[in-house]
Amino acid sequence: MKIPRFLIMMLLGIGIIASYAPAQNKYVGTKMCKACHNTEKMGKQYDVWSKTKHAGAYKTLATDKANEIAKAKGISKPAAEAPECLECHAKPVDPKFADRAYDAKDGVQCETCHGAGSAYKNMAIMKDKARSIAAGMTDFKDNAVIEKWCKTCHNEKSPTFKEFKFDEMWGKIKHPVPKS
C-alpha cells in the first residue's frame, strides 16, 4: 500500500508540533509561592495575602451562614462543596493539573489570579517578567484590568454582594514588589 507523500509530511508535521506544544501548567500552591514571595525584597507578598479575606474565602463556605445562603439560593449541597460557591471562594482543580502541595482550601490564592505556576515558579524565570508571562503567569498591567478581573466574582451574581468599591478593596489586598 502506497501512502501519499503529502500525508506522510502532514503526519510528521503534526507530530513535531505536538511534541513542542506546552504541557498544561499545574497549580503548585501557596507554599511554593511563599518560598520567594515572603521576603522583604518581594514586599512580604505572602504575608499581605494571608491577612486578607481572600485567604479565608474557602473557610467562609464552611459556616452555617454560608449553608443557609446556599440553601436559600436552591443549592442542595453544602456551600463548601457547591460549584456555584467554589467558583469564587476557592479554585478547585482537577488533580491531574495540580501539584501535591496545591490545596483549594487556601481560598482565593496566588494562582487564582496569576494562573497555574508550574512553568513559571522557578527563580530564573520569575526574575525575567517577559519569560514568566510567556510561561503562563498573568500580569496585571493597570488598575482597569485588575478591577475587571476582580469583578468576575465581586458582582451582582454573588448572593452577599454589596457595592464593590475597587479602590478601597484593592488598597486592602494589593501586593506590589517594592522598587529597589
C-alpha positions in Angstrom: 0.0 0.0 0.0 1.4 3.3 -1.0 0.9 6.3 1.3 0.9 9.7 -0.5 3.9 11.8 0.3 1.9 14.8 1.4 0.0 12.6 4.0 3.3 11.4 5.5 4.6 15.0 5.6 1.4 16.2 7.2 1.5 13.5 9.9 5.2 14.3 10.5 4.4 17.9 10.9 1.6 17.2 13.4 3.9 15.0 15.4 6.6 17.7 15.5 4.1 20.4 16.5 2.6 18.2 19.2 6.0 17.4 20.7 6.6 21.2 21.1 3.2 22.1 22.4 3.5 23.3 26.0 2.1 21.0 28.7 -0.8 22.2 30.7 0.6 24.2 33.6 -0.1 22.7 37.0 -1.2 24.5 40.1 1.6 24.5 42.7 0.0 26.1 45.7 0.7 28.9 48.1 3.6 27.2 49.9 5.6 27.2 46.7 4.9 30.9 46.2 5.6 31.7 49.8 9.2 30.5 49.5 10.2 33.6 47.5 7.2 35.9 47.9 7.5 36.3 51.7 10.8 38.1 51.7 11.3 41.8 52.4 12.7 42.2 48.8 9.4 40.9 47.4 7.3 43.0 49.8 6.2 40.1 52.0 3.5 39.4 49.5 2.6 36.1 51.0 2.0 37.8 54.4 -0.1 40.5 52.8 -2.3 37.8 51.2 -2.5 35.7 54.3 -4.1 38.6 56.2 -6.8 39.2 53.6 -10.3 37.9 53.3 -9.1 36.1 50.1 -7.0 33.8 52.2 -10.1 32.9 54.3 -12.5 32.8 51.4 -12.9 29.0 51.4 -13.3 28.9 55.2 -16.4 31.2 55.0 -18.1 28.4 52.9 -17.8 26.0 55.9 -20.0 28.2 58.1 -23.7 27.7 59.0 -24.4 31.1 57.5 -22.9 30.1 54.1 -25.0 26.9 54.1 -28.1 29.0 54.9 -27.4 31.3 51.9 -26.7 28.3 49.6 -30.0 26.7 50.7 -31.9 29.9 50.2 -30.5 30.0 46.6 -31.7 26.5 45.9 -28.3 24.9 46.2 -28.7 21.3 47.6 -25.0 20.8 48.5 -23.2 22.4 51.5 -21.7 25.7 50.4 -18.1 24.3 50.7 -19.0 21.6 48.1 -21.2 23.6 45.7 -19.6 24.6 42.4 -21.6 27.8 42.4 -19.9 28.9 45.6 -16.5 27.4 45.0 -16.0 29.2 41.7 -15.3 32.4 43.6 -14.3 31.2 47.1 -11.6 28.6 46.0 -10.0 27.2 42.9 -11.0 23.6 42.7 -8.6 22.0 40.3 -8.6 18.6 38.6 -5.9 16.6 40.4 -4.1 16.0 37.1 -3.5 19.7 36.9 -2.3 20.2 40.5 0.9 19.5 42.3 0.5 17.6 45.6 1.1 20.8 47.6 -1.9 22.6 45.9 -4.9 23.0 48.2 -8.1 24.7 47.1 -8.8 25.3 50.8 -6.3 28.1 50.6 -9.1 30.1 49.1 -8.5 32.9 46.6 -4.8 32.4 46.4 -1.9 33.4 44.2 -2.7 31.2 41.3 -6.4 32.1 41.3 -5.4 35.4 39.8 -1.9 34.8 38.4 -2.5 31.4 36.8 -1.1 27.9 37.4 2.5 28.3 38.4 4.4 25.1 37.4 6.0 26.7 34.3 7.0 30.0 35.9 7.7 29.1 39.5 11.5 28.8 39.1 13.5 31.9 40.1 15.4 32.2 36.8 12.0 32.6 35.0 10.4 34.8 37.7 13.4 37.2 37.6 12.5 37.9 33.9 9.0 39.3 33.7 8.6 38.6 30.0 9.7 35.0 30.5 7.3 34.5 33.4 4.4 35.9 31.3 5.4 33.7 28.4 5.4 30.7 30.8 1.8 31.4 31.8 1.9 34.0 34.6 -0.9 36.5 34.4 0.4 40.0 34.9 -2.0 42.8 35.6 -0.7 45.9 33.9 -3.1 48.5 35.2 -5.9 49.1 37.7 -8.6 48.9 35.0 -7.5 45.3 34.1 -7.3 44.4 37.8 -10.8 45.8 38.5 -12.3 43.9 35.6 -10.7 40.7 36.9 -12.0 41.3 40.5 -15.5 41.9 39.2 -15.6 38.4 37.8 -16.5 37.4 41.4 -17.3 40.7 43.1 -20.6 41.3 41.2 -24.4 41.1 41.5 -24.2 37.3 40.9 -23.0 36.9 44.5 -25.8 36.4 47.0 -24.0 38.7 49.5 -22.9 41.4 47.0 -22.7 44.9 48.2 -21.4 47.8 46.1 -17.8 46.9 45.0 -15.5 49.9 45.7 -12.5 48.8 43.7 -10.0 51.5 45.0 -10.9 50.7 48.7 -10.8 46.9 48.2 -7.6 47.0 46.1 -6.0 49.0 48.9 -6.6 46.1 51.2 -5.1 43.4 49.0 -2.5 45.0 46.7 0.9 43.4 47.0 3.4 45.2 44.8 7.1 44.3 44.6 8.9 47.2 46.2 11.0 49.3 43.9 14.7 48.7 44.6 
